[in-house]
């Protein structure tokens, strides 16, 4: 019970840091090896297994959806430090070119082993996301229609 509360607090803290513009705490929390899979064939989709690819992905996210903020609705923690499963339900919201607002629900499923994240799976409404990326691409940021960053 105490362990679960500690893990939940850490997850919430990492999202707070991301919202403040610092994604490196998330990157530094990744194990060796790790897999990060964001579902869908779009500029933010794909599968990454290296720190370099994750940094490039976060840079792309910040460029395409600047000001996007996460609101954590629920964190579920199960297991001990040798294999912890974490489920996060959050909202993401941010401005889009032309005055529209991007608003979506994000589900993340993570595996934590001895304090390091070894697996992340991210799922959100891809119709909403691809619509937002189309708006960003139409504004002149052609990277919004680029292939996923993979390694």
C-alpha positions in Angstrom: 0.0 0.0 0.0 2.7 2.5 0.9 4.8 1.4 -2.1 1.8 2.0 -4.4 1.3 5.5 -3.0 5.0 6.3 -3.5 4.8 5.1 -7.2 1.6 7.1 -7.8 3.2 10.3 -6.3 6.2 9.8 -8.6 4.0 9.3 -11.7 2.1 12.5 -10.8 5.4 14.4 -10.2 6.8 13.4 -13.6 3.6 14.6 -15.3 3.9 17.9 -13.3 7.4 18.3 -14.6 6.3 17.6 -18.2 3.6 20.2 -17.8 6.4 22.6 -16.7 8.3 21.9 -19.9 10.8 19.5 -18.5 10.5 16.0 -20.1 14.0 14.8 -19.0 12.7 13.3 -15.7 10.6 11.0 -17.8 13.5 10.1 -20.1 15.8 9.6 -17.2 13.3 7.2 -15.6 13.5 4.8 -18.5 15.3 1.5 -18.0 17.9 -0.2 -20.1 16.3 -1.7 -22.1 12.9 -0.1 -22.5 10.1 0.0 -25.2 7.9 3.0 -25.7 5.0 2.4 -28.0 2.5 5.1 -29.0 -0.2 3.5 -31.1 -0.9 4.8 -34.6 0.8 5.7 -37.8 1.2 9.5 -37.3 3.9 11.9 -36.4 3.7 11.0 -32.7 3.2 7.3 -33.1 5.7 4.5 -33.3 7.9 2.4 -31.2 11.1 3.7 -29.6 13.8 1.9 -27.6 16.6 4.5 -27.3 17.0 7.7 -25.2 17.9 9.6 -28.3 14.7 8.7 -30.0 12.7 9.6 -26.9 14.3 13.0 -26.7 13.6 13.6 -30.4 10.0 12.5 -29.8 9.5 14.9 -26.9 11.1 17.8 -28.9 8.7 17.0 -31.7 5.7 16.9 -29.3 6.7 20.3 -27.9 7.1 21.7 -31.4 3.8 20.4 -32.7 1.6 20.8 -29.7 3.2 23.7 -27.7 1.5 24.4 -24.5 -0.2 21.0 -24.2 -0.9 20.1 -20.6 -1.8 16.8 -19.0 -4.4 16.4 -16.3 -4.1 13.1 -14.4 -7.5 11.6 -13.6 -6.4 8.3 -12.2 -3.3 6.2 -11.5 -3.6 2.6 -10.7 -0.5 0.8 -9.3 -0.3 -3.0 -8.9 2.7 -5.2 -7.9 5.9 -4.9 -6.1 9.2 -3.2 -7.0 10.4 -6.2 -9.0 7.5 -5.8 -11.4 5.0 -2.9 -11.0 2.2 -2.4 -13.4 0.9 1.2 -13.7 -2.2 2.4 -15.6 -2.7 6.2 -16.0 -5.9 7.9 -17.4 -5.3 11.5 -18.2 -6.5 14.3 -20.3 -4.3 16.4 -22.6 -5.3 19.8 -23.8 -3.6 22.6 -25.6 -4.0 25.3 -28.2 -3.9 24.7 -32.0 -3.2 27.1 -34.8 -6.2 29.1 -35.8 -7.7 29.1 -32.3 -8.9 25.5 -32.0 -8.1 23.6 -28.9 -6.7 20.1 -28.8 -8.4 18.0 -26.2 -8.1 14.2 -25.9 -8.0 11.4 -23.4 -4.8 9.4 -23.0 -4.3 6.0 -21.5 -0.9 4.8 -20.6 0.1 1.4 -19.4 3.6 1.0 -17.9 5.8 -1.6 -16.4 8.3 -0.5 -13.7 11.1 -2.8 -12.6 13.2 -1.8 -9.6 12.5 1.9 -10.1 12.9 2.1 -13.9 10.3 2.1 -16.6 10.8 -0.8 -19.0 7.6 -0.6 -21.0 5.2 2.1 -21.9 2.1 1.8 -24.2 0.2 5.0 -25.0 -3.3 5.0 -26.5 -5.5 7.9 -27.3 -8.4 8.8 -29.7 -6.5 8.7 -32.9 -9.2 10.6 -34.9 -8.9 13.5 -32.5 -5.1 13.4 -32.6 -4.8 13.1 -36.4 -7.3 16.0 -36.8 -5.1 18.1 -34.6 -1.9 17.1 -36.4 -3.7 18.0 -39.8 -4.4 21.5 -38.4 -0.8 21.9 -37.3 0.5 20.6 -40.7 -1.9 23.0 -42.6 -0.4 25.9 -40.5 3.0 25.2 -42.1 4.6 22.8 -39.6 5.0 19.9 -42.0 6.6 17.7 -39.4 3.1 17.1 -38.2 2.6 14.8 -41.1 6.0 13.2 -40.9 6.6 9.5 -40.3 6.9 8.4 -36.6 10.2 8.7 -34.9 11.6 5.2 -34.4 15.0 3.6 -33.9 
